[in-house]
Amino acid sequence: MSEIILNNNGILAKVELDVEISTAKAYPRNIDTFLQRAEKQITLDEEIAEECFYILPGRDTEGNKIEGGSIRLAEIIASCWGNLRIASRIVENDGKFITTEGVSWDLETNVKWVSQLQLSIKTKEGKLYSSNMQSTTANAGQAKCRRNAIFQNVGKAYVNYLTKIAKKCAVGDQKTLSTKRRKIFDRFKSMQIDENKILGYFKKSNIEEINLEDIEILIGIGTAIKEGTLNIDNAFNDKPEQANSSKSEELKDWINSKSTASQ
């Protein structure tokens, strides 16, 4: 992806890049410092922690939940990892799908990851999205591509470790469970999602039966809705849509993203 290297003056861009690489080699990252900084940002408050992971219940081919680190977590990781160049773009819009691409290039290790996603720009009825909706879809696709590329460069071990920290901070414990439950149900109520629909999804008869594991799923679903990965109308369906092809990032997310690495 030449855009991550060149600007209108290719010679100047090469000089700038050489300086960045030299700086990265002279001041290599410290993993302990990286983890400390990232954990501090993630746990700064509950709201930030909640935005750091998503959950798509029953979305893979076997009906199991898909979960992972969010776009917000990727932003935090990138800012703390350092010596990392990040870019994204729209590769193609063929009138049916928008293909987006994200790149992360570690200047210290000279490893570059490229992630592509293809998103539909037509409704279920086959009507083309409006220009504004196409723009929104493209922006969301680029953000998710950047996230995927960042995570692939940093590595699954660190991403999973920080995701667990985010979940622990966001979910709380038995002491905060009652307050947390009410807060989350009120949040979904503001989205016009009925309390009974949520209880029915978890097969619970009242809100007091919602436990800490359920709270984690609810927070993750909320993040997925906020990021645009999950349609609010499908959030608590008894039979959620299954991942069926490479055409929609909403249905496959990071696990099935098409990524290539170059060095």
FENZISUL-V880265 format. One record per run of one state. SS is the DSSP state (hx for helix, st for strand, lp for the rest). FROM is the first residue (numbers start at 0). TO is the last residue. Records with the same first field share a line. If there is no record, write none. Layout:
SS: FROM-TO, FROM-TO
This chain:
lp: 0-0, 4-8, 26-29, 42-44, 50-51, 56-64, 69-69, 81-82, 93-95, 106-109, 120-120, 122-126, 128-129, 154-154, 171-175, 190-193, 202-205, 209-210, 227-230, 234-247, 252-252, 256-256, 262-262
hx: 1-3, 9-25, 30-41, 45-49, 70-80, 130-153, 155-170, 176-189, 194-201, 206-208, 211-226, 231-233, 248-251, 253-255
st: 52-55, 65-68, 83-92, 96-105, 110-119, 121-121, 127-127, 257-261
